[in-house]
């Protein structure tokens, strides 16, 4: 019997980026996706490598947008993010 080629979905790619940004191990992410770790590494290499940076950029955009709307908690979080940033 021939095995079907795994094709990642957009939702799975997003999930992998979220998980890797939260410092989950590859083995844990693979279990959550119900795939082998080798399949994770093969099909999600970009998300595993760039996920934390992409998620930080997304978070910054969301928090900045809320701060611009005048949300005080977002302003406070944005200030903390800016002070804690390391180049």
MIVOMI-548486 format. One record per atom (N, C-alpha, C, O): residue in three letters; x, y, z. Coordinates in steps of 0.001 Angstrom, whole numbers, plus 500000, padded with zeros to 6 digits. Layout:
BEGIN
AlaXYZ/...
***
This chain:
BEGIN
Unk500842498822500000/Unk500000500000500000/Unk500893501250500000/Unk501861501334500756/Unk500556502201499152/Unk501316503438499059/Unk500827504426500099/Unk499627504613500298/Unk501798505058500760/Unk501460506048501780/Unk501262507406501102/Unk502034507786500222/Unk500222508131501518/Unk499957509458500963/Unk500975510466501463/Unk501416510399502610/Unk501343511396500601/Unk502267512463500975/Unk501562513424501923/Unk500422513822501683/Unk502244513792502995/Unk501690514736503960/Unk501689516132503346/Unk502684516561502760/Unk500569516836503482/Unk500458518212502984/Unk499976519101504131/Unk498822519005504548/Unk500855519962504640/Unk500477520830505755/Unk499414521842505352/Unk499407522348504230/Unk498521522123506287/Unk497511523153506061/Unk498000524481506636/Unk498954524516507413/Unk497349525555506255/Unk497686526881506797/Unk497482526896508312/Unk498262527508509042/Unk496441526227508774/Unk496169526180510219/Unk497281525452510964/Unk497676525862512055/Unk497782524376510375/Unk498881523643511005/Unk500151524488511033/Unk500888524466512018/Unk500410525223509970/Unk501587526090509945/Unk501502527145511054/Unk502488527413511740/Unk500337527730511218/Unk500120528718512276/Unk500315528074513651/Unk500946528657514532/Unk499776526886513821/Unk499900526179515089/Unk501363525889515424/Unk501781526057516569/Unk502133525462514442/Unk503547525176514664/Unk504286526448515085/Unk505108526409516001/Unk504004527560514434/Unk504660528822514807/Unk504295529236516224/Unk505153529704516974/Unk503040529069516596/Unk502618529402517953/Unk503317528516518973/Unk503794528996520001/Unk503374527236518687/Unk503986526296519626/Unk505485526528519782/Unk506006526519520897/Unk506173526734518670/Unk507619526931518745/Unk507938528268519415/Unk508956528394520094/Unk507074529260519227/Unk507262530549519907/Unk507095530403521419/Unk507666531176522188/Unk506311529408521844/Unk506117529139523270/Unk507152528144523796/Unk507023527618524902/Unk508176527899522986/Unk509319527059523358/Unk508968525589523578/Unk509601524904524382/Unk507960525114522861/Unk507634523688522917/Unk508687522908522124/Unk509221523402521131/Unk508975521693522574/Unk509919520829521877/Unk509268520278520604/Unk508046520164520509/Unk510116519941519638/Unk509610519386518375/Unk508751518159518629/Unk507712517977517994/Unk509183517322519556/Unk508431516096519842/Unk507028516413520352/Unk506073515712520017/Unk506899517458521157/Unk505596517852521682/Unk504694518383520568/Unk503505518068520517/Unk505261519174519696/Unk504486519742518581/Unk504005518613517662/Unk502855518604517223/Unk504894517673517381/Unk504540516553516509/Unk503378515751517100/Unk502469515349516374/Unk503407515520518405/Unk502319514787519050/Unk501005515546518864/Unk499977514947518548/Unk501042516858519060/Unk499838517674518903/Unk499267517635517500/Unk498054517712517308/Unk500152517517516519/Unk499709517452515119/Unk499413516024514668/Unk498896515802513573/Unk499745515062515525/Unk499562513640515221/Unk500393513204514010/Unk499919512492513124/Unk501649513659514009/Unk502587513270512955/Unk503903512875513615/Unk504122513127514800/Unk504762512262512838/Unk506096511911513320/Unk506955513177513387/Unk506743514130512637/Unk507915513164514290/Unk508803514328514424/Unk509565514597513130/Unk509775515755512769/Unk509979513552512435/Unk510686513722511157/Unk509798514424510126/Unk510285515224509328/Unk508512514126510144/Unk507562514780509235/Unk507437516256509589/Unk507365517108508704/Unk507412516553510872/Unk507362517947511327/Unk508558518723510794/Unk508401519796510210/Unk509742518182510996/Unk510972518868510579/Unk511022519020509062/Unk511456520052508551/Unk510578517994508345/Unk510613518040506875/Unk509656519081506306/Unk510021519821505393/Unk508438519146506833/Unk507399519965506212/Unk507193521335506876/Unk506493522186506326/Unk507784521549508027/Unk507570522801508747/Unk508893523479509100/Unk508966524182510107/Unk509927523287508306/Unk511248523843508645/Unk511218525368508744/Unk511849525938509633/Unk510501526026507854/Unk510412527496507891/Unk509735527963509174/Unk510208528893509826/Unk508635527322509535/Unk507899527712510734/Unk508721527439511996/Unk508685528223512944/Unk509454526335512004/Unk510283526007513162/Unk511427527002513325/Unk511814527338514444/Unk511960527468512207/Unk513091528405512251/Unk512630529847512516/Unk513213530545513345/Unk511592530280511812/Unk511193531683511853/Unk509966531962512717/Unk509608533121512930/Unk509325530916513212/Unk508089531073513974/Unk508158532069515124/Unk507290532935515231/Unk509168531972515987/Unk509216532925517099/Unk509287534386516640/Unk508621535248517215/Unk510083534665515618/Unk510199536032515114/Unk508880536494514483/Unk508446537624514707/Unk508254535631513707/Unk506990535983513060/Unk505909536237514105/Unk505130537181513972/Unk505855535411515132/Unk504838535584516177/Unk505087536856516982/Unk504132537533517364/Unk506359537200517251/Unk506658538459517956/Unk506231539657517118/Unk505695540627517654/Unk506462539600515811/Unk506041540693514930/Unk504526540816514909/Unk503995541926514942/Unk503827539693514854/Unk502364539702514875/Unk501861540294516181/Unk500961541133516179/Unk502444539856517310/Unk502040540368518614/Unk502283541874518706/Unk501438542613519211/Unk503423542319518225/Unk503727543743518233/Unk502696544530517430/Unk502252545591517868/Unk502313544027516270/Unk501319544708515441/Unk499966544789516147/Unk499306545828516110/Unk499558543704516785/Unk498267543681517488/Unk498289544654518666/Unk497366545450518841/Unk499342544583519464/Unk499432545447520646/Unk499525546916520227/Unk498898547777520844/Unk500294547200519198/Unk500412548576518712/Unk499057549097518236/Unk498682550229518539/Unk498333548279517499/Unk497005548674517028/Unk496064549004518173/Unk495321549984518108/Unk496091548185519225/Unk495229548428520383/Unk495694549670521153/Unk494870550421521673/Unk496993549883521225/Unk497516551075521905/Unk497102552339521160/Unk496751553341521783/Unk497141552295519843/Unk496726553446519032/Unk495255553768519256/Unk494850554929519193/Unk494458552738519518/Unk493035552944519797/Unk492803553513521194/Unk491678553862521552/Unk493874553603521976/Unk493753554192523304/Unk493593553197524441/Unk493295553598525566/Unk493777551942524184/Unk493657550921525233/Unk494871551017526161/Unk496004550765525751/Unk494613551380527403/Unk495695551624528353/Unk496524550370528632/Unk497745550460528762/Unk495893549219528725/Unk496653547992528981/Unk497596547693527815/Unk498710547210528022/Unk497156547976526605/Unk498008547770525435/Unk499150548769525422/Unk500270548427525043/Unk498875550008525836/Unk499940551007525916/Unk501011550570526906/Unk502208550689526642/Unk500564550066528041/Unk501497549606529068/Unk502324548427528561/Unk503542548396528733/Unk501656547460527937/Unk502360546300527401/Unk503336546708526315/Unk504452546191526263/Unk502939547621525450/Unk503823548091524379/Unk505053548760524971/Unk506166548538524496/Unk504868549573525999/Unk506007550218526657/Unk506952549165527257/Unk508172549293527150/Unk506396548146527877/Unk507216547071528444/Unk507975546329527341/Unk509149545992527494/Unk507291546086526247/Unk507918545381525128/Unk509081546206524566/Unk510126545656524220/Unk508898547508524479/Unk509931548366523904/Unk511140548464524841/Unk512282548439524382/Unk510895548574526133/Unk511989548685527096/Unk512748547368527192/Unk513971547361527331/Unk512026546257527117/Unk512649544955527254/Unk513293544437525983/Unk513923543380526000/Unk513149545159524881/Unk513672544706523597/Unk515193544752523594/Unk515802545714524062/Unk515784543713523067/Unk517230543653522893/Unk517536543585521407/Unk516965542765520689/Unk518418544429520952/Unk518794544445519523/Unk519704543303519191/Unk520119543159518042/
***
